[in-house]
Amino acid sequence: MKKRVFIRFSGGGKGGSYLATPKGITLLEILISFIIFTIVISSSLIIFKSSMLKMRKKSAEKEVYSEAIETLDFIEKNLSLAMVNELEGKYRMNFIGLSNQVKFIAPFSDGDGSDLVKFGIYWDDDKKVKVNYIRVDKKNPDFLFPSGFSGAQMLGENIEELKFYYFDGENSEEIWSSEKGNENEGKLPDMIKVEILVSSPVKIEGKIEKRKFTRLIKMGNL
């Protein structure tokens, strides 16, 4: 038997009693509450996932930017100081630039002994930019470049491309040589444009983020 509750009102109107019967929670109310709860949880998960994705993307972009700047800074710092001369034989200083590698001689004050170093900077197929440098000293007294890049160290990783463009003041060339008998004998380029394409170390939303960076380097003869 239901419990009856009498509520009595008093006032200026007619007196009397109101018969009320309390209701229980219905199935419909439970379903509505469950739907609201599900919507709130789903919205929270979507917001959380979106925030995490943004954080991962920003972190990847930061890594890409940092890798590019460090690589380009090193190249510019040393390449801008490249030197050439017109001496004969092993004491001749040359500059040899190809589309994805460059060899040159420049001052390099770190370490003991001579401050002149033979540099080789190049890109290889494992998405790395590498550098080797040989100090000119008693052990290596000449300015001749080695045929390869033995003992090269990693300068930058996750780099899809490295390209050099050489400017003579009017034209852009993909090859430059100051060696005797070449068109640019005894000369440095006026400017060098360096392009690198850097990729993120991890996938974001199923794909690798890539960004191209360019640096225009004024050479020491300007």
MDTraj code that builds the backbone (N, CA, C; nanometers):
import mdtraj as md
import numpy as np

residues = "MET LYS LYS ARG VAL PHE ILE ARG PHE SER GLY GLY GLY LYS GLY GLY SER TYR LEU ALA THR PRO LYS GLY ILE THR LEU LEU GLU ILE LEU ILE SER PHE ILE ILE PHE THR ILE VAL ILE SER SER SER LEU ILE ILE PHE LYS SER SER MET LEU LYS MET ARG LYS LYS SER ALA GLU LYS GLU VAL TYR SER GLU ALA ILE GLU THR LEU ASP PHE ILE GLU LYS ASN LEU SER LEU ALA MET VAL ASN GLU LEU GLU GLY LYS TYR ARG MET ASN PHE ILE GLY LEU SER ASN GLN VAL LYS PHE ILE ALA PRO PHE SER ASP GLY ASP GLY SER ASP LEU VAL LYS PHE GLY ILE TYR TRP ASP ASP ASP LYS LYS VAL LYS VAL ASN TYR ILE ARG VAL ASP LYS LYS ASN PRO ASP PHE LEU PHE PRO SER GLY PHE SER GLY ALA GLN MET LEU GLY GLU ASN ILE GLU GLU LEU LYS PHE TYR TYR PHE ASP GLY GLU ASN SER GLU GLU ILE TRP SER SER GLU LYS GLY ASN GLU ASN GLU GLY LYS LEU PRO ASP MET ILE LYS VAL GLU ILE LEU VAL SER SER PRO VAL LYS ILE GLU GLY LYS ILE GLU LYS ARG LYS PHE THR ARG LEU ILE LYS MET GLY ASN LEU".split()
xyz = np.array([
    [0.0855, -0.1196, 0.0000],
    [0.0000, 0.0000, 0.0000],
    [0.0885, 0.1239, 0.0000],
    [0.0522, 0.2189, -0.0845],
    [0.1291, 0.3420, -0.0899],
    [0.1028, 0.4280, 0.0325],
    [0.2064, 0.4920, 0.0765],
    [0.1925, 0.5836, 0.1884],
    [0.1352, 0.7148, 0.1399],
    [0.0313, 0.7579, 0.2042],
    [-0.0326, 0.8819, 0.1644],
    [0.0197, 0.9972, 0.2490],
    [0.0485, 1.1074, 0.1830],
    [0.0997, 1.2268, 0.2510],
    [-0.0003, 1.3372, 0.2315],
    [-0.0479, 1.3937, 0.3410],
    [-0.1426, 1.5051, 0.3328],
    [-0.0674, 1.6352, 0.3558],
    [-0.0812, 1.7277, 0.2623],
    [-0.0183, 1.8599, 0.2750],
    [-0.1307, 1.9607, 0.2898],
    [-0.1257, 2.0328, 0.3971],
    [-0.2339, 2.1276, 0.4241],
    [-0.1845, 2.2686, 0.3954],
    [-0.2639, 2.3431, 0.3231],
    [-0.2334, 2.4816, 0.2912],
    [-0.3229, 2.5728, 0.3750],
    [-0.2683, 2.6815, 0.4147],
    [-0.3483, 2.7800, 0.4869],
    [-0.3302, 2.9142, 0.4225],
    [-0.4225, 2.9972, 0.4339],
    [-0.4105, 3.1296, 0.3747],
    [-0.5458, 3.1921, 0.3600],
    [-0.5457, 3.2910, 0.2719],
    [-0.6690, 3.3646, 0.2543],
    [-0.7711, 3.2869, 0.1760],
    [-0.7287, 3.1863, 0.1025],
    [-0.8223, 3.1099, 0.0201],
    [-0.8900, 3.0026, 0.1007],
    [-0.9509, 2.9154, 0.0308],
    [-1.0195, 2.8064, 0.0966],
    [-0.9190, 2.7085, 0.1563],
    [-0.9440, 2.6681, 0.2749],
    [-0.8575, 2.5689, 0.3357],
    [-0.8836, 2.4325, 0.2801],
    [-0.7886, 2.3454, 0.2941],
    [-0.8115, 2.2113, 0.2432],
    [-0.6855, 2.1297, 0.2479],
    [-0.6918, 2.0133, 0.1961],
    [-0.5771, 1.9217, 0.1959],
    [-0.5472, 1.8780, 0.0545],
    [-0.4156, 1.8460, 0.0301],
    [-0.3725, 1.7967, -0.1021],
    [-0.3120, 1.6589, -0.0826],
    [-0.3593, 1.5644, -0.1565],
    [-0.3114, 1.4272, -0.1447],
    [-0.1991, 1.4047, -0.2455],
    [-0.0718, 1.3801, -0.2026],
    [0.0441, 1.3623, -0.2919],
    [0.0991, 1.2221, -0.2775],
    [0.1443, 1.1681, -0.3898],
    [0.2050, 1.0346, -0.3905],
    [0.3455, 1.0430, -0.4458],
    [0.4543, 1.0222, -0.3677],
    [0.5933, 1.0313, -0.4181],
    [0.6159, 0.9330, -0.5324],
    [0.6973, 0.9796, -0.6318],
    [0.7301, 0.8951, -0.7470],
    [0.8705, 0.8384, -0.7338],
    [0.8962, 0.7186, -0.7819],
    [1.0301, 0.6612, -0.7879],
    [1.1006, 0.7039, -0.9160],
    [1.2321, 0.6694, -0.9311],
    [1.3090, 0.7020, -1.0519],
    [1.2646, 0.6083, -1.1634],
    [1.2274, 0.6675, -1.2737],
    [1.1792, 0.5866, -1.3849],
    [1.2931, 0.5415, -1.4741],
    [1.2676, 0.4429, -1.5586],
    [1.3670, 0.3916, -1.6538],
    [1.4099, 0.5003, -1.7525],
    [1.3155, 0.5835, -1.7904],
    [1.3468, 0.6923, -1.8847],
    [1.4479, 0.7895, -1.8247],
    [1.4309, 0.8215, -1.6969],
    [1.5232, 0.9131, -1.6297],
    [1.6633, 0.8513, -1.6203],
    [1.6670, 0.7208, -1.5957],
    [1.7972, 0.6520, -1.5911],
    [1.8660, 0.6571, -1.7263],
    [1.7910, 0.6329, -1.8325],
    [1.8474, 0.6372, -1.9682],
    [1.8978, 0.7768, -2.0032],
    [1.8226, 0.8791, -1.9676],
    [1.8641, 1.0177, -1.9951],
    [1.9928, 1.0506, -1.9197],
    [1.9977, 1.0090, -1.7931],
    [2.1190, 1.0332, -1.7127],
    [2.2399, 0.9623, -1.7731],
    [2.2182, 0.8386, -1.8185],
    [2.3276, 0.7620, -1.8788],
    [2.3759, 0.8276, -2.0082],
    [2.2814, 0.8756, -2.0883],
    [2.3175, 0.9428, -2.2141],
    [2.3975, 1.0695, -2.1865],
    [2.3532, 1.1483, -2.0884],
    [2.4262, 1.2713, -2.0525],
    [2.5663, 1.2383, -2.0034],
    [2.5756, 1.1351, -1.9196],
    [2.7067, 1.0938, -1.8672],
    [2.7992, 1.0493, -1.9812],
    [2.7430, 0.9727, -2.0758],
    [2.8221, 0.9254, -2.1904],
    [2.8721, 1.0416, -2.2752],
    [2.7842, 1.1397, -2.2975],
    [2.8230, 1.2577, -2.3771],
    [2.9354, 1.3340, -2.3090],
    [2.9249, 1.3527, -2.1779],
    [3.0286, 1.4261, -2.1016],
    [3.1626, 1.3533, -2.1092],
    [3.1592, 1.2202, -2.0876],
    [3.2833, 1.1419, -2.0927],
    [3.3436, 1.1450, -2.2327],
    [3.2595, 1.1276, -2.3354],
    [3.3092, 1.1292, -2.4744],
    [3.3711, 1.2637, -2.5096],
    [3.3057, 1.3727, -2.4676],
    [3.3582, 1.5072, -2.4938],
    [3.4922, 1.5276, -2.4248],
    [3.5032, 1.4792, -2.3025],
    [3.6291, 1.4918, -2.2272],
    [3.7414, 1.4157, -2.2966],
    [3.7096, 1.2942, -2.3454],
    [3.8108, 1.2137, -2.4144],
    [3.8546, 1.2801, -2.5447],
    [3.7588, 1.3376, -2.6165],
    [3.7920, 1.4066, -2.7424],
    [3.8822, 1.5258, -2.7147],
    [3.8486, 1.6042, -2.6123],
    [3.9306, 1.7214, -2.5762],
    [4.0702, 1.6781, -2.5337],
    [4.0769, 1.5708, -2.4524],
    [4.2070, 1.5202, -2.4064],
    [4.2919, 1.4720, -2.5238],
    [4.2289, 1.3956, -2.6144],
    [4.3007, 1.3444, -2.7308],
    [4.3505, 1.4587, -2.8183],
    [4.2654, 1.5605, -2.8366],
    [4.3037, 1.6764, -2.9177],
    [4.4198, 1.7516, -2.8547],
    [4.4162, 1.7663, -2.7220],
    [4.5251, 1.8359, -2.6508],
    [4.6563, 1.7593, -2.6626],
    [4.6488, 1.6272, -2.6462],
    [4.7690, 1.5449, -2.6578],
    [4.8269, 1.5506, -2.7987],
    [4.7387, 1.5519, -2.8995],
    [4.7837, 1.5591, -3.0379],
    [4.8539, 1.6914, -3.0660],
    [4.7970, 1.7991, -3.0133],
    [4.8581, 1.9305, -3.0306],
    [4.9951, 1.9360, -2.9641],
    [5.0045, 1.8770, -2.8452],
    [5.1327, 1.8750, -2.7739],
    [5.2377, 1.7950, -2.8506],
    [5.1970, 1.6798, -2.9043],
    [5.2901, 1.5972, -2.9823],
    [5.3346, 1.6712, -3.1087],
    [5.2396, 1.7390, -3.1718],
    [5.2716, 1.8120, -3.2939],
    [5.3672, 1.9271, -3.2662],
    [5.3425, 2.0011, -3.1583],
    [5.4309, 2.1114, -3.1227],
    [5.5704, 2.0610, -3.0868],
    [5.5748, 1.9470, -3.0157],
    [5.7033, 1.8885, -2.9787],
    [5.7812, 1.8456, -3.1029],
    [5.7110, 1.7825, -3.1993],
    [5.7758, 1.7399, -3.3240],
    [5.8241, 1.8602, -3.4032],
    [5.7429, 1.9656, -3.4104],
    [5.7817, 2.0868, -3.4827],
    [5.9044, 2.1513, -3.4178],
    [5.9082, 2.1482, -3.2847],
    [6.0224, 2.2043, -3.2123],
    [6.1500, 2.1272, -3.2436],
    [6.1403, 1.9937, -3.2482],
    [6.2564, 1.9108, -3.2803],
    [6.3049, 1.9362, -3.4230],
    [6.2097, 1.9473, -3.5153],
    [6.2445, 1.9750, -3.6557],
    [6.3160, 2.1093, -3.6664],
    [6.2608, 2.2110, -3.6016],
    [6.3196, 2.3456, -3.6068],
    [6.4589, 2.3473, -3.5444],
    [6.4723, 2.2835, -3.4281],
    [6.6016, 2.2803, -3.3589],
    [6.7074, 2.2104, -3.4433],
    [6.6703, 2.0965, -3.5053],
    [6.7646, 2.0217, -3.5896],
    [6.8094, 2.1057, -3.7082],
    [6.7157, 2.1754, -3.7705],
    [6.7470, 2.2573, -3.8878],
    [6.8392, 2.3734, -3.8514],
    [6.8070, 2.4438, -3.7434],
    [6.8852, 2.5620, -3.7049],
    [7.0276, 2.5234, -3.6664],
    [7.0428, 2.4168, -3.5891],
    [7.1772, 2.3745, -3.5481],
    [7.2616, 2.3342, -3.6690],
    [7.2000, 2.2626, -3.7633],
    [7.2729, 2.2205, -3.8835],
    [7.3121, 2.3399, -3.9692],
    [7.2171, 2.4296, -3.9939],
    [7.2445, 2.5457, -4.0791],
    [7.3427, 2.6426, -4.0128],
    [7.3333, 2.6572, -3.8820],
    [7.4271, 2.7466, -3.8113],
    [7.5709, 2.6985, -3.8269],
    [7.5917, 2.5679, -3.8113],
    [7.7268, 2.5129, -3.8257],
    [7.7779, 2.5335, -3.9678],
    [7.6931, 2.5040, -4.0665],
    [7.7347, 2.5195, -4.2062],
    [7.7685, 2.6648, -4.2363],
    [7.6822, 2.7563, -4.1952],
    [7.7068, 2.8981, -4.2243],
    [7.8321, 2.9494, -4.1546],
    [7.8466, 2.9144, -4.0278],
    [7.9609, 2.9634, -3.9498],
    [8.0940, 2.9287, -4.0165],
    [8.1055, 2.8076, -4.0673],
    [8.2328, 2.7634, -4.1240],
    [8.2445, 2.7889, -4.2737],
    [8.1345, 2.7707, -4.3455],
    [8.1380, 2.7902, -4.4906],
    [8.1633, 2.9353, -4.5270],
    [8.1121, 3.0279, -4.4483],
    [8.1309, 3.1708, -4.4775],
    [8.2769, 3.2141, -4.4654],
    [8.3603, 3.1307, -4.3997],
    [8.5024, 3.1634, -4.3805],
    [8.5933, 3.0900, -4.4787],
    [8.5343, 3.0225, -4.5782],
    [8.6140, 2.9453, -4.6748],
    [8.7183, 3.0338, -4.7430],
    [8.8333, 2.9718, -4.7722],
    [8.9460, 3.0442, -4.8317],
    [8.9933, 2.9719, -4.9579],
    [9.0442, 3.0489, -5.0538],
    [9.1097, 2.9924, -5.1718],
    [9.2376, 3.0703, -5.1988],
    [9.3294, 3.0085, -5.2708],
    [9.4471, 3.0791, -5.3202],
    [9.4843, 3.0208, -5.4563],
    [9.5848, 3.0754, -5.5183],
    [9.6247, 3.0306, -5.6517],
    [9.7644, 2.9711, -5.6522],
    [9.8046, 2.9174, -5.5352],
    [9.9342, 2.8520, -5.5289],
    [9.9306, 2.7213, -5.6069],
    [10.0471, 2.6680, -5.6333],
    [10.0563, 2.5409, -5.7056],
    [10.0753, 2.4256, -5.6075],
    [10.0376, 2.3080, -5.6522],
    [10.0661, 2.1870, -5.5763],
    [9.9851, 2.1722, -5.4500],
    [10.0464, 2.1094, -5.3494],
    [9.9738, 2.0706, -5.2298],
    [9.9397, 2.1861, -5.1360],
    [9.9913, 2.3046, -5.1649],
    [9.9600, 2.4191, -5.0798],
    [9.8518, 2.5088, -5.1388],
    [9.7930, 2.4639, -5.2467],
    [9.6829, 2.5383, -5.3064],
    [9.5555, 2.5120, -5.2250],
    [9.4813, 2.6198, -5.1960],
    [9.3535, 2.6081, -5.1263],
    [9.2418, 2.6145, -5.2296],
    [9.1594, 2.5122, -5.2316],
    [9.0492, 2.5074, -5.3273],
    [8.9145, 2.5015, -5.2576],
    [8.8130, 2.5304, -5.3366],
    [8.6746, 2.5177, -5.2938],
    [8.6037, 2.4301, -5.3964],
    [8.5450, 2.3185, -5.3508],
    [8.4755, 2.2276, -5.4426],
    [8.3343, 2.2040, -5.3902],
    [8.2373, 2.2476, -5.4683],
    [8.0984, 2.2336, -5.4257],
    [8.0151, 2.1580, -5.5265],
    [7.9414, 2.0577, -5.4799],
    [7.8466, 1.9844, -5.5628],
    [7.7056, 2.0112, -5.5094],
    [7.6069, 1.9471, -5.5698],
    [7.4685, 1.9767, -5.5321],
    [7.4357, 1.9357, -5.3886],
    [7.5003, 1.8291, -5.3372],
    [7.4683, 1.7844, -5.2010],
    [7.5930, 1.7637, -5.1140],
    [7.7023, 1.8263, -5.1528],
    [7.8232, 1.8197, -5.0709],
    [7.9164, 1.9361, -5.1053],
    [8.0030, 1.9677, -5.0103],
    [8.0981, 2.0765, -5.0318],
    [8.2268, 2.0469, -4.9544],
    [8.3396, 2.0823, -5.0152],
    [8.4701, 2.0704, -4.9500],
    [8.5390, 2.2062, -4.9572],
    [8.5964, 2.2467, -4.8446],
    [8.6590, 2.3789, -4.8389],
    [8.7585, 2.3849, -4.7243],
    [8.8367, 2.4906, -4.7220],
    [8.9357, 2.5133, -4.6161],
    [8.8991, 2.6425, -4.5450],
    [8.8979, 2.6387, -4.4120],
    [8.8577, 2.7564, -4.3343],
    [8.9259, 2.7542, -4.1985],
    [8.9365, 2.8701, -4.1347],
    [8.9896, 2.8743, -3.9979],
    [8.8970, 2.8010, -3.9018],
    [8.9582, 2.7372, -3.8033],
    [8.8812, 2.6636, -3.7033],
    [8.9656, 2.6635, -3.5767],
    [8.9286, 2.7479, -3.4817],
    [9.0176, 2.7745, -3.3681],
    [9.0096, 2.6708, -3.2567],
    [8.9052, 2.5861, -3.2558],
    [8.8945, 2.4871, -3.1478],
    [9.0081, 2.3856, -3.1556],
    [9.0649, 2.3537, -3.0408],
    [9.1699, 2.2520, -3.0376],
    [9.3088, 2.3117, -3.0460],
    [9.4103, 2.2235, -3.0479],
    [9.5495, 2.2667, -3.0518],
    [9.6025, 2.2645, -3.1945],
    [9.7139, 2.3281, -3.2142],
    [9.7806, 2.3251, -3.3447],
    [9.7268, 2.4305, -3.4393],
    [9.7403, 2.4045, -3.5687],
    [9.6999, 2.4993, -3.6717],
    [9.5515, 2.5298, -3.6628],
    [9.5145, 2.6537, -3.7001],
    [9.3730, 2.6892, -3.6976],
    [9.3088, 2.6770, -3.8358],
    [9.3766, 2.6113, -3.9306],
    [9.3178, 2.5858, -4.0613],
    [9.2737, 2.4399, -4.0692],
    [9.1529, 2.4204, -4.1224],
    [9.0943, 2.2869, -4.1267],
    [9.0362, 2.2601, -4.2651],
    [9.0537, 2.1359, -4.3118],
    [8.9896, 2.0915, -4.4357],
    [8.8534, 2.0323, -4.3989],
    [8.7473, 2.0972, -4.4462],
    [8.6110, 2.0546, -4.4149],
    [8.5500, 1.9755, -4.5300],
    [8.4665, 1.8785, -4.4956],
    [8.3824, 1.8102, -4.5930],
    [8.2440, 1.7938, -4.5328],
    [8.1434, 1.8550, -4.5953],
    [8.0055, 1.8461, -4.5462],
    [7.9212, 1.7821, -4.6554],
    [7.8446, 1.6812, -4.6209],
    [7.7690, 1.6102, -4.7243],
    [7.6447, 1.5451, -4.6658],
    [7.5543, 1.5031, -4.7551],
    [7.4323, 1.4316, -4.7183],
    [7.4448, 1.2876, -4.7652],
    [7.4025, 1.1936, -4.6787],
    [7.4047, 1.0542, -4.7231],
    [7.2636, 0.9952, -4.7192],
    [7.2508, 0.8716, -4.7676],
    [7.1201, 0.8111, -4.7892],
    [7.0454, 0.7736, -4.6614],
    [7.1099, 0.7779, -4.5482],
    [7.0396, 0.7411, -4.4245],
    [6.9835, 0.8640, -4.3527],
    [6.9527, 0.9662, -4.4306],
    [6.8874, 1.0887, -4.3812],
    [6.9711, 1.1627, -4.2778],
    [7.1004, 1.1682, -4.3029],
    [7.1899, 1.2394, -4.2133],
    [7.2805, 1.3343, -4.2919],
    [7.3096, 1.4481, -4.2322],
    [7.4134, 1.5365, -4.2833],
    [7.5363, 1.5118, -4.1968],
    [7.6479, 1.4856, -4.2637],
    [7.7703, 1.4525, -4.1910],
    [7.8814, 1.5513, -4.2249],
    [7.9779, 1.5592, -4.1348],
    [8.0914, 1.6488, -4.1549],
    [8.2193, 1.5768, -4.1129],
    [8.3228, 1.5928, -4.1921],
    [8.4553, 1.5505, -4.1468],
    [8.5490, 1.6687, -4.1607],
    [8.6385, 1.6781, -4.0680],
    [8.7364, 1.7870, -4.0765],
    [8.8731, 1.7353, -4.0352],
    [8.9710, 1.7810, -4.1111],
    [9.1104, 1.7391, -4.0913],
    [9.1935, 1.8644, -4.0689],
    [9.2527, 1.8738, -3.9511],
    [9.3325, 1.9910, -3.9201],
    [9.4646, 1.9861, -3.9976],
    [9.5030, 2.0994, -4.0505],
    [9.6308, 2.1101, -4.1206],
    [9.7409, 2.1272, -4.0155],
    [9.8239, 2.0235, -3.9996],
    [9.9307, 2.0270, -3.9002],
    [10.0491, 1.9455, -3.9508],
    [10.1388, 1.9091, -3.8629],
    [10.2567, 1.8329, -3.9051],
    [10.2184, 1.6967, -3.9627],
    [10.1126, 1.6393, -3.9102],
    [10.0675, 1.5098, -3.9600],
    [10.0008, 1.5227, -4.0968],
    [9.9285, 1.6330, -4.1193],
    [9.8612, 1.6601, -4.2471],
    [9.8985, 1.8008, -4.2918],
    [10.0184, 1.8172, -4.3476],
    [10.0701, 1.9520, -4.3756],
    [10.0180, 2.0148, -4.5046],
    [9.9413, 1.9419, -4.5842],
    [9.8981, 1.9952, -4.7137],
    [9.7520, 2.0375, -4.7098],
    [9.7070, 2.0993, -4.8203],
    [9.5679, 2.1438, -4.8336],
    [9.4892, 2.0581, -4.9323],
    [9.5371, 1.9376, -4.9601],
    [9.4681, 1.8489, -5.0533],
    [9.3507, 1.7808, -4.9838],
    [9.2385, 1.7739, -5.0528],
    [9.1213, 1.7090, -4.9953],
    [9.1317, 1.5577, -5.0095],
    [9.0898, 1.4831, -4.9070],
    [9.0860, 1.3366, -4.9209],
    [8.9782, 1.2975, -5.0222],
    [8.9901, 1.1795, -5.0767],
    [8.8962, 1.1349, -5.1795],
    [8.7565, 1.1097, -5.1236],
    [8.7473, 1.0682, -4.9989],
    [8.6171, 1.0401, -4.9379],
    [8.5927, 1.1244, -4.8150],
    [8.5163, 1.0678, -4.7222],
    [8.4849, 1.1393, -4.5993],
    [8.5085, 1.0474, -4.4796],
    [8.6256, 0.9904, -4.4729],
    [8.6559, 0.8963, -4.3648],
    [8.6514, 0.9668, -4.2294],
    [8.5954, 0.8968, -4.1320],
    [8.5873, 0.9531, -3.9972],
    [8.4833, 1.0626, -3.9823],
    [8.3867, 1.0693, -4.0742],
    [8.2859, 1.1747, -4.0676],
    [8.1968, 1.1590, -3.9447],
    [8.1532, 1.2705, -3.8907],
    [8.0647, 1.2720, -3.7752],
    [7.9281, 1.3265, -3.8159],
    [7.8268, 1.2863, -3.7417],
    [7.6920, 1.3323, -3.7742],
    [7.6743, 1.4782, -3.7343],
    [7.6250, 1.5569, -3.8288],
    [7.5951, 1.6970, -3.8029],
    [7.4460, 1.7175, -3.7797],
    [7.3622, 1.6489, -3.8570],
    [7.2174, 1.6592, -3.8413],
    [7.1508, 1.5310, -3.8876],
    [7.0398, 1.4931, -3.8225],
    [6.9682, 1.3714, -3.8609],
    [6.8242, 1.4041, -3.8973],
    [6.7554, 1.3026, -3.9518],
    [6.6181, 1.3189, -4.0013],
    [6.6105, 1.4262, -4.1090],
    [6.7133, 1.4313, -4.1910],
    [6.7198, 1.5293, -4.2991],
    [6.7021, 1.4567, -4.4321],
    [6.5913, 1.4872, -4.4982],
    [6.5549, 1.4197, -4.6230],
    [6.6391, 1.4675, -4.7414],
    [6.6769, 1.5954, -4.7405],
    [6.7526, 1.6521, -4.8523],
    [6.8489, 1.7581, -4.8015],
    [6.9603, 1.7706, -4.8712],
    [7.0542, 1.8812, -4.8522],
    [7.0961, 1.9266, -4.9902],
    [7.0774, 2.0567, -5.0194],
    [7.1128, 2.1086, -5.1512],
    [7.1898, 2.2394, -5.1380],
    [7.2914, 2.2525, -5.2226],
    [7.3693, 2.3758, -5.2293],
    [7.3494, 2.4401, -5.3671],
    [7.3374, 2.5725, -5.3661],
    [7.3316, 2.6503, -5.4905],
    [7.4368, 2.7606, -5.4799],
    [7.5167, 2.7743, -5.5852],
    [7.6310, 2.8657, -5.5831],
    [7.6047, 2.9837, -5.6770],
    [7.6233, 3.1058, -5.6262],
    [7.5948, 3.2263, -5.7042],
    [7.7242, 3.3007, -5.7351],
    [7.7388, 3.3378, -5.8620],
    [7.8576, 3.4137, -5.9035],
    [7.8286, 3.5628, -5.9157],
    [7.7169, 3.6071, -5.8628],
    [7.6771, 3.7464, -5.8749],
    [7.5633, 3.7666, -5.9727],
    [7.5529, 3.6762, -6.0698],
    [7.4459, 3.6842, -6.1697],
    [7.3685, 3.5531, -6.1823],
    [7.4404, 3.4440, -6.1859],
    [7.3786, 3.3144, -6.2125],
    [7.3892, 3.2207, -6.0926],
    [7.3010, 3.1206, -6.0906],
    [7.3050, 3.0158, -5.9895],
    [7.3561, 2.8877, -6.0535],
    [7.4501, 2.8216, -5.9861],
    [7.5078, 2.6977, -6.0377],
    [7.4993, 2.5893, -5.9314],
    [7.4889, 2.4640, -5.9762],
    [7.4833, 2.3519, -5.8829],
    [7.6211, 2.2904, -5.8589],
    [7.7207, 2.3333, -5.9330],
    [7.8582, 2.2843, -5.9168],
    [7.9521, 2.4041, -5.9192],
    [8.0518, 2.4001, -5.8305],
    [8.1508, 2.5088, -5.8274],
    [8.2861, 2.4481, -5.7933],
    [8.3868, 2.4846, -5.8702],
    [8.5227, 2.4382, -5.8417],
    [8.6221, 2.5506, -5.8686],
    [8.7079, 2.5744, -5.7699],
    [8.8134, 2.6751, -5.7864],
    [8.9450, 2.6117, -5.8316],
    [8.9398, 2.4822, -5.8636],
    [9.0617, 2.4134, -5.9064],
    [9.1136, 2.4703, -6.0378],
    [9.2402, 2.4543, -6.0584],
    [9.3055, 2.5068, -6.1782],
    [9.2443, 2.4434, -6.3036],
    [9.2183, 2.5273, -6.4033],
    [9.1629, 2.4796, -6.5289],
    [9.0116, 2.4846, -6.5351],
    [8.9446, 2.5195, -6.4241],
    [8.7992, 2.5303, -6.4219],
    [8.7544, 2.6736, -6.4482],
    [8.6283, 2.6884, -6.4810],
    [8.5727, 2.8199, -6.5129],
    [8.5877, 2.9178, -6.3966],
    [8.5725, 2.8664, -6.2738],
    [8.5823, 2.9526, -6.1559],
    [8.7170, 2.9361, -6.0843],
    [8.8202, 2.9140, -6.1605],
    [8.9544, 2.8923, -6.1053],
    [8.9945, 3.0047, -6.0102],
    [9.0358, 2.9644, -5.8903],
    [9.0873, 3.0602, -5.7934],
    [8.9824, 3.1505, -5.7308],
    [8.8550, 3.1202, -5.7494],
    [8.7495, 3.2084, -5.6987],
    [8.6507, 3.1321, -5.6100],
    [8.5961, 3.2069, -5.5160],
    [8.4857, 3.1571, -5.4347],
    [8.3539, 3.2059, -5.4930],
    [8.2446, 3.1370, -5.4679],
    [8.1150, 3.1939, -5.5054],
    [8.0895, 3.3210, -5.4248],
    [8.0087, 3.4115, -5.4792],
    [7.9726, 3.5307, -5.4030],
    [7.8786, 3.4948, -5.2875],
    [7.7834, 3.4065, -5.3168],
    [7.6873, 3.3632, -5.2153],
    [7.6540, 3.2148, -5.2374],
    [7.6114, 3.1517, -5.1305],
    [7.5682, 3.0117, -5.1386],
    [7.4333, 2.9991, -5.0692],
    [7.3388, 2.9383, -5.1386],
    [7.2099, 2.9087, -5.0764],
    [7.2095, 2.7622, -5.0339],
    [7.1724, 2.7399, -4.9097],
    [7.1658, 2.6040, -4.8558],
    [7.0196, 2.5724, -4.8252],
    [6.9729, 2.4596, -4.8747],
    [6.8366, 2.4137, -4.8478],
    [6.8413, 2.2774, -4.7802],
    [6.7642, 2.2615, -4.6742],
    [6.7518, 2.1298, -4.6115],
    [6.6037, 2.1010, -4.5879],
    [6.5667, 1.9771, -4.6082],
    [6.4305, 1.9302, -4.5824],
    [6.4371, 1.8376, -4.4614],
    [6.3770, 1.8813, -4.3520],
    [6.3863, 1.8082, -4.2255],
    [6.2519, 1.7419, -4.1944],
    [6.2564, 1.6179, -4.1493],
    [6.1347, 1.5444, -4.1141],
    [6.1286, 1.5209, -3.9640],
    [6.0074, 1.5057, -3.9126],
    [5.9898, 1.4785, -3.7698],
    [6.0324, 1.3355, -3.7390],
    [6.0845, 1.3108, -3.6196],
    [6.1320, 1.1760, -3.5851],
    [6.0190, 1.0747, -3.5656],
    [5.8971, 1.1223, -3.5414],
    [5.7833, 1.0324, -3.5214],
    [5.6675, 1.0768, -3.6093],
    [5.5727, 0.9842, -3.6315],
    [5.4547, 1.0159, -3.7113],
    [5.3518, 1.0898, -3.6262],
    [5.2885, 1.1889, -3.6874],
    [5.1790, 1.2619, -3.6249],
    [5.0551, 1.2390, -3.7091],
    [4.9521, 1.1812, -3.6485],
    [4.8287, 1.1447, -3.7191],
    [4.8593, 1.0567, -3.8405],
    [4.9525, 0.9649, -3.8220],
    [4.9835, 0.8686, -3.9268],
    [5.0760, 0.9176, -4.0352],
    [5.1306, 1.0379, -4.0230],
    [5.2208, 1.0880, -4.1264],
    [5.3398, 1.1607, -4.0646],
    [5.4460, 1.1673, -4.1424],
    [5.5679, 1.2352, -4.0991],
    [5.5600, 1.3825, -4.1392],
    [5.5819, 1.4706, -4.0429],
    [5.5838, 1.6133, -4.0719],
    [5.7178, 1.6494, -4.1378],
    [5.7118, 1.7300, -4.2448],
    [5.8332, 1.7729, -4.3131],
    [5.8306, 1.9243, -4.3323],
    [5.9493, 1.9837, -4.3219],
    [5.9578, 2.1288, -4.3404],
    [6.0907, 2.1640, -4.4057],
    [6.0846, 2.2579, -4.4996],
    [6.2059, 2.3001, -4.5704],
    [6.2577, 2.4302, -4.5088],
    [6.3901, 2.4347, -4.4931],
    [6.4572, 2.5535, -4.4397],
    [6.5628, 2.5992, -4.5401],
    [6.5788, 2.7301, -4.5509],
    [6.6751, 2.7866, -4.6464],
    [6.7621, 2.8880, -4.5746],
    [6.8900, 2.8875, -4.6086],
    [6.9845, 2.9849, -4.5533],
    [7.0691, 3.0389, -4.6678],
    [7.0783, 3.1704, -4.6793],
    [7.1611, 3.2359, -4.7794],
    [7.2888, 3.2839, -4.7117],
    [7.4020, 3.2344, -4.7579],
    [7.5302, 3.2595, -4.6919],
    [7.6159, 3.3528, -4.7777],
    [7.6557, 3.4639, -4.7207],
    [7.7489, 3.5547, -4.7863],
    [7.8902, 3.5035, -4.7623],
    [7.9652, 3.4914, -4.8692],
    [8.0998, 3.4377, -4.8560],
    [8.1991, 3.5459, -4.8147],
    [8.3170, 3.5019, -4.7697],
    [8.4151, 3.5937, -4.7153],
    [8.4708, 3.6964, -4.8123],
    [8.4501, 3.6738, -4.9434],
    [8.5067, 3.7684, -5.0394],
    [8.4125, 3.8863, -5.0638],
    [8.2970, 3.8926, -4.9925],
    [8.2053, 4.0064, -5.0077],
    [8.2321, 4.1104, -4.9001],
])
top = md.Topology()
chain = top.add_chain()
for i, resn in enumerate(residues, 1):
    res = top.add_residue(resn, chain, resSeq=i)
    for name in ("N", "CA", "C"):
        top.add_atom(name, md.element.get_by_symbol(name[0]), res)
traj = md.Trajectory(xyz[None], top)
